[in-house]
Amino acid sequence: MSLLSIEFLRSLFPLQDVSFQTIVSTWIVLMITVVIVTFVVSEITRNYSQVDKLWSLIPVAYGWITVAATPTPRVIVMALLVTVWGLRLSYNFYRKGGYNIIPWKGEEDYRWQVMRDNHVLKGRLRFGLFNFFFISFYQNFLIFLFSTPLLLAALYPEKQLNIVDIIAAIFMLGFIITEGIADTQLFGFHRTKKSGKSPDGQYSESLKSGFFREGLWKYSRHPNFACEQGVWIAFYFFGVAASGQWLNFTLTGAALLVLLFIGSSQLTENISSKKYPDYAAYSKEVPRFIPGKFKK
């Protein structure tokens, strides 16, 4: 845990303000607590979507912890936007069955079962190590990292809101709305597919193929993933606005999130290609994330 120590963060930020040190310490305690709880609960219940349940909630907690210690206009705006993001994502997770009245239950992401069946990870010990280091620790550390523009904003409380903040807020809100549209379109398709009834021929092309390829999904194979990355890239620019540094440490979180989505989408597409004969042709015609010429 040495990388998570105050000494490590002191090498990244000049931690001179007591309230700022309190924010960082509270973040670290929260992250370590969530790592331990999600690991233990997932190992006991064999439901490995425990971090998934909290993914949309932890950044909100980081946001308001920061507001409580440094209630500047920039930090408040950032926390409000993260809260909007978190509420929307939590609602989407809820309507897909991810939450349950019993907290540790709920639908598990189907990809964890695929990972459990992988020969490299097969077995309780090997998957347990994967669960601790990747699912429970790394994902929570990643949440910590892509939330760090809040720390940079708290570090410069005297810096006033500026045009970079306004542009970042507009883009972040735009990505949140577009991601909501994409997720709603996908949810509607899966609900229709599950019911076996298509009113007015809706989703006819997608139902024939077996996977969703209409709406925003005509232009991007993963418009929701693309927007999720866009949300946190836009969020990074609040730290730029606060510090005046176009390149700073907080870019690490957004960059690692992009890499996570590249790997996650590749896994998803490998599964889809095996299930649906038309998926290979679809993947050649439609870009993975960005509409246009970026096919891969």
N, C-alpha and C positions, 0 to 999 in steps of 0.2 A: 504493500500500500504506500510505498515511499513516494511514488509519483503523485499521490493524492494528498501529500502532506502540505501544510502551510508553507514549508520551506521551498517546495517545488513551485508553488504558485507565487511565492515571493520573488522567485527568479524570473517570473513572467510579468508580474505587475509590481509596482512599488507600493507594497502594502503598508502604508503609513497611517491611514485613518482607522481608528478603532472600529467604527461602524462598518467599514468595508471588510475588515478582518472578521467581524461577526457574521457578515453575509457569507463569506467564503467558507467559514467554519460550519455554518448551518447547512449550506449546500452539501458539503462533504459528508456530514453526519447523515443527512437525508439520503444521499446516494448510497452510502455503505449499508444503511438500514434496509433500503429497498433491494439491494443486491442480495443480502442475506435472506430476507423474507421470500423473495421470488424464487431463489434457489431451493430453499427448504420446502416451500409449498409445492413447487413443481415436482420435486423428487418424491414427495409423499403422495401426491395425487396423480402423478404421471400425466398431468395436463401442463404442457410446456408453453402455454400462451399467457403465463402470468405477467411477463414484462409487457406483452401486447396490451393487456388490460390497463396498464399504468402509463403506457407510452404517451398518451394524450393528456395525462394529468400532471406528471412530474414537472414539465416545463412551466405549467401554470403555477405550481407551487414555488418554483424558483423565482418566477416573476413577482409574485406578491410578497415573498420573503424579502426580495430586493427593494420593493416599494416601501415595506414597513421600515426599513433602515435608511433608505435614501429616496424620499418621495419627490423626486424632481419631475418636471413635465415629461421629459424624454422617457424616463423609466416607467412612468405611469402609462404613457402611450404604448410602450413596448409590452407591458404586462397586459393591457387591455387587448391588444392584437393577439397575443399568445392565448389569452383566454377565449377569444372568438374562435381561434384555430382549434383549441382543445375541446370546446363544447361541440363544434361541428364534427370533429373526428370521433369523439366519444359517442355521439349520437349514431354515427355511421356504424361504429363497432357494436353498439347496442342493438340496432335493428337487424344486424347479421347474426345475432345470438351470442355475441362474445361475452356479455355480462349475464350474471345470474344472481338471484337473491342470496344464494350461498356464494360468497365472493370468489372462492377458488374454483368454482365450476364455470360452465359456459363452453361455447364451441371452441375447440382448439383449431388453430390454423393448420390446414391440411398439409402444409409443407413440412411441419415438424415430424409428421408421421413418415413422410418420404425420407427425411434425414435420418430417422431412427432405423429405417430399412436399408440405408446405405451400408455396404459391407465394411467401410472404413470406420463407421461409428457404431456398428452393431454391438450390442452387449451393454449391460447396465453400467459397468465401470467407464467404458469409453464414451458412451453418450452422457454419462454423469459429468465427466470432465468437460465435454463440449458444452453441456448445460451451464456449468459454472463459469467457464472462461469466456464463452461467446454469448450465450443467451442471457445469462444473468449479469455477468460483469461487464463485458464489452458493450452491450447495447445500452446499459445504464450509464456507462462512462461516455458513450457517444451522445446520449441525451444531455449529459452534463456539458460536453464540449460545444454542441451546437446552440446551447443556451447562453454561452459565455459572453456574447455581445451585451447582455444585461450587466455583467460585471464591469465591462469596459465603460458602459454608460454611467454606472455608479461610481467609477473611479474618477470621472470628470464631471462632478455635479454642477460646476460653475458654467459649463458650456451650454449655450442656449440652443433651442431647436433651430434648425436651418433647412435649406432647400433639400439637402440630402435625406434628412429625416422624412420630409414630405413625400419625396419620390419613393423611398423605401416603404413607407406606409401604404402608398397607393398600389405599388406592385405586390406587396405582401397580401393586402386585402383582395386584390384581383386574383391572385393565385388561390387563395382560400375559397373564394366564390366559384372559380372555375373547377377546382378540385371537387367541390360539393356537387356541382352539376354532373361531372364525370361519374362520381360515385353513385349518384341517384339514378343515372341512366343504367349503370351496370346492375344496381340493385333491382331495378324494374325488370330488366331482362331475366335475371336469375329467378325472380319471383314468378314471372310468366313461364319460364322453362320448367320450374318445379311443379306448377299447377297443371301444365299441359294444355292450357287454354290461351289462345292468342286473339284478343278482341280486335276486330277490324284489320286482321292481318298484320298487326304490330309485331315487329322483330322477326318478320318472316325470313329474311336473309340470314340473320344470326341463328335462328332456330334450326334452319337447314344445315348450317355449318357446325352448330353445336357450341359455338363461342361467340361472344359479343363483338360485333364489328360495325356498329352503326353509331349515330350521334358523333360525339367527339372522338370515338374510337375508330372512325373512318380516317382520321388524320394522324393519330398516334396510337400505338399499340398499348401504351400505358399513360394516358393523359393524367390520371390521378397521381401516379408516381412522379411524372414530370413536374406537376404543380407542387407536390410536396417538397421536392428539391428546391423549386423556385421560392417557396415560402421562406426556407431557411437561408437561402442565398440572399434574398431581400433583407432578411433580419440581420444578417452580417453587416449591412451598410448602416445600421443604427450605430454600431460600434465605430465605423468609419467616421460618421458624423460627429460622434462624441470626442474621438481622439484626434481626428485630423490625419490619421494614418490609413492610407488606402490599402496597405498590406500590413496585417497585424496577426497576432497569434490566434484570434478567434476564428480566422478563416479555416483552421484545422477541422473544426466541427462540421462546417458545411461541406468541405471537401471529402471528409470521411463518409458523410451521409450519402453523397453522390456515389461513392464507390460501393456502399452497402446496397443502394438501389440497383446498381448495375449487376451485382451478384444476385440479388433477390429476383430481379426480373428475368435473369438468365435461367435460374432454377424454375421459375413459373413457366417460362416458355418451353423448357425441356419437357415439362410435364404435359403442357398443352399440345406439343407436337406429337407426343405419343398417343394422346387421346383423340385428336381431331386431324384427319387426313388433310383438311384444307388449310391448316395453320401455317404450314411451310410456305405456301403461296402467299398467304396474307402477310407473313413476316417479310417477304421480299417486296411487297407492294407498299407497305405502310411503315414509316419510321418507328423506332422503338419509343423515343421520347419526344423529340422536337419535330414538328411538321415541316416538311420541305425535303431537302436532299439528304438528311441525316438518317439513312436507312437502318444503320446498325444500332 
